Amino acid sequence: MDRFEVCILAGGLSTRMGCDKARLKLGGRTLIAAVRAVAVGLGSRVRVIRRDLVARCGPLGGVFTALKTAHSPAVLFLACDAPFVSPVFLRRLVRLSTWGTRAAFVIHDARVGFPFILPIGELSTVEAMIARREFSLQQLADAVAAKRLRASPRDAAALFNVNTPEDWARAQAWWRRRRATGLSGSSGSSASRWTNRVTRC
């Protein structure tokens, strides 16, 4: 059995985007396909969670669903709208979690978020939070006494997620620039130069 499996959460409503952002394409590949390709490279089982067992709980609905149906001792959670996440960054998080034996979250701009890893034993904590209608990832990280991986400016592109048309335009501009310069990774300097031109879904 793998020490951990990867679950990509794709059950959101994409209300700020106005269309299904998981199906937006960069370089001929959907955002979710780009994230899945990185996840597969980790060598663990990969699943996509498209429908939550408990509705209207934000990301905690997907977290609950993944932990409830997990086949491994821990789950690494990825967002479907973060196409530039890197395997190097994910391996840092996995190592911090001692290969899934401890909860670990990324902290960026003073907030925790994706990606993160949870042992399946934390299912009861997630259930209790949902019962109390506490749906934030910050509350979850605190409740499970998670380790924190503090992101640096160099990690900005790896953590960038597409929520709005403005985000999508910036992601497209960065993708074109990376392809034109032959870059294989991300950097804070390139991320800071993303443009604000809006394109349609």
Stockholm file with secondary structure:
# STOCKHOLM 1.0

chainA/1-201         MDRFEVCILAGGLSTRMGCDKARLKLGGRTLIAAVRAVAVGLGSRVRVIRRDLVARCGPLGGVFTALKTAHSPAVLFLACDAPFVSPVFLRRLVRLSTWGTRAAFVIHDARVGFPFILPIGELSTVEAMIARREFSLQQLADAVAAKRLRASPRDAAALFNVNTPEDWARAQAWWRRRRATGLSGSSGSSASRWTNRVTRC
#=GR chainA/1-201 SS CCSCEEEEECCCCCTTTTSCGGGCEETTEEHHHHHHHHHHTTTSCEEEECSCSSCSSTHHHHHHHHHHTCSSSEEEEEETTCTTCCHHHHHHHHHHTTTTTSCEEEEETTEEEEEEEEEGGGHHHHHHHHHTTCCCHHHHHHHTTCEEEECCGGGHHHHCCCCSHHHHHHHHHHHHHHHHHTCCSCCHHHHTTCCCCCCCC
#=GC SS_cons         CCSCEEEEECCCCCTTTTSCGGGCEETTEEHHHHHHHHHHTTTSCEEEECSCSSCSSTHHHHHHHHHHTCSSSEEEEEETTCTTCCHHHHHHHHHHTTTTTSCEEEEETTEEEEEEEEEGGGHHHHHHHHHTTCCCHHHHHHHTTCEEEECCGGGHHHHCCCCSHHHHHHHHHHHHHHHHHTCCSCCHHHHTTCCCCCCCC
//
